Amino acid sequence: MQATLVHNPTAGTGSPTTDELVELLDAAGISATAHQAKDKNLAKILKRASGLVIAAGGDGTISRVVTQLENRETRVASLPLGTANNIALSFGITGPVEEIIAGWEHGSERRLDIGVAE
């Protein structure tokens, strides 16, 4: 499976590096192209993304990915690496990164409504 990995390497403490995440994904049969969450071209990167987009970081990274992703049919997976990880927790996504990745094979998909409050 092809994937686009959007990683915030400064999220949390003791989180895997981008290279380590790519290796873990590869071991799970996921060929990932890695990008930084704060890349100024993230919207363009996500526009070209097909298959799966993996948001690896905290709530800010997940928020950045889902709000900049134009194709709402593109699947997004969360790897919670931040401090609070409220978005991932609300979906029941917890545990070691390796277990989360392994769980994707048999996991369930849920839709996410995006709103903006001012």
C-alpha positions in Angstrom: 0.0 0.0 0.0 1.2 3.5 -0.8 1.0 6.3 1.8 1.9 9.9 2.5 3.4 10.3 5.9 3.1 13.8 7.5 5.3 13.9 10.5 6.0 16.4 13.2 9.4 15.4 14.5 9.1 17.7 17.5 5.8 16.2 18.8 6.0 14.6 22.2 9.0 13.2 24.0 10.9 10.1 22.9 8.9 9.8 19.7 10.3 7.9 16.7 12.2 9.8 14.1 10.9 10.2 10.5 13.3 7.5 9.3 12.2 5.1 12.1 8.5 5.7 11.2 9.2 4.9 7.6 10.9 1.7 8.6 8.0 0.7 10.8 5.5 1.4 8.1 7.7 -0.5 5.5 7.8 -3.5 7.9 3.9 -3.4 7.9 3.8 -3.4 4.1 3.2 0.3 3.8 5.4 2.3 1.4 5.4 5.8 2.8 6.7 9.0 1.3 7.6 11.3 4.3 7.0 15.0 4.6 7.3 17.4 7.5 4.0 18.7 9.1 5.2 22.3 8.9 6.2 22.1 5.2 5.0 25.3 3.6 3.8 23.2 0.6 1.7 20.8 2.7 -1.5 21.7 0.9 0.1 20.8 -2.5 1.6 17.6 -1.1 -1.8 16.5 0.2 -3.5 17.4 -3.1 -1.3 14.8 -4.8 -1.7 12.2 -2.0 -3.5 9.0 -2.9 -4.3 6.0 -0.9 -3.6 6.8 2.7 -2.4 9.9 4.5 -0.7 9.2 7.9 -0.7 12.1 10.4 2.1 11.4 12.9 2.2 14.0 15.6 -0.1 15.7 18.0 -3.5 17.4 17.6 -2.0 20.2 15.6 -0.6 17.8 13.0 -3.8 15.9 12.7 -5.7 19.2 12.4 -3.3 20.6 9.8 -3.7 17.4 7.7 -7.5 17.1 7.8 -8.2 20.8 7.2 -5.7 21.0 4.2 -6.8 17.8 2.6 -9.0 18.6 -0.4 -10.2 15.1 -1.3 -12.5 14.1 1.5 -12.5 10.5 0.3 -8.8 10.1 1.1 -8.3 8.0 4.2 -6.4 9.5 7.1 -4.7 7.5 9.8 -3.4 9.0 13.1 -0.2 8.1 14.8 -0.5 10.0 18.1 2.9 11.3 19.1 2.0 14.5 20.8 1.5 15.3 24.5 -2.3 15.3 24.8 -3.5 13.6 21.6 -7.1 14.5 22.2 -8.2 13.8 18.7 -6.7 10.3 18.6 -8.0 9.6 22.1 -11.5 10.6 21.0 -11.3 7.8 18.4 -9.8 5.3 20.8 -6.3 5.4 19.2 -3.8 4.6 22.0 -0.8 2.4 22.5 2.7 1.9 21.1 3.2 3.1 17.5 4.0 -0.5 16.4 0.6 -1.7 17.7 -1.3 1.1 16.2 0.2 0.5 12.8 -0.5 -3.3 13.1 -4.1 -2.6 14.0 -4.7 -0.7 10.8 -5.0 -4.0 8.9 -8.1 -5.0 10.7 -9.2 -1.6 12.1 -12.5 0.2 11.3 -13.0 3.4 9.4 -15.0 6.3 10.7 -15.9 9.6 9.1 -14.8 12.8 10.6 -16.8 16.0 10.2 -14.7 19.2 10.1 -16.1 22.5 11.3 -14.7 25.9 12.1 -15.9 28.0 15.0 -15.0 31.6 15.4 
